[in-house]
Amino acid sequence: MTDEADPETSAKPHKLPTAPCSVVWSRGHAYVLETGLARSRWVGCDDRGRPQELTNAELQSRGWTLTRAS
């Protein structure tokens, strides 16, 4: 075991992932990147369990991480 921090969890990423089916966390909820013919969107659920779609810009403004906050 080393004393080095995991770069994926210690450094805040600046750009959202672009690979289909990527997962990010925002406000305690997971969002999955779905790509289609017309556009890409981040799909997840809101606090009441209702489906929610977010654009890249919306997700950036809300804040996001690659790992779930504990």
Residue pairs with C-beta under 8 A, 6 or more apart in sequence:
8 66
8 67
9 66
9 67
12 65
13 65
13 66
16 22
16 24
16 33
16 42
16 56
16 59
16 60
16 64
17 24
17 33
17 66
18 33
18 40
19 33
20 33
20 34
20 35
21 32
21 33
21 34
22 32
22 33
23 30
23 31
23 32
23 33
24 30
24 31
24 33
24 42
24 59
24 64
24 65
24 66
25 31
25 64
25 65
25 66
25 67
25 68
25 69
26 44
26 54
26 59
26 62
26 63
26 64
26 65
27 62
27 63
28 68
28 69
29 44
29 45
29 46
29 47
29 52
30 44
30 68
31 42
31 43
31 44
31 54
31 59
31 64
32 42
32 43
32 44
33 40
33 41
33 42
34 40
34 41
34 42
34 43
40 56
41 53
41 54
41 55
42 53
42 54
42 55
42 56
42 58
42 59
43 51
43 52
43 53
43 54
44 51
44 52
44 54
45 51
45 52
46 52
54 62
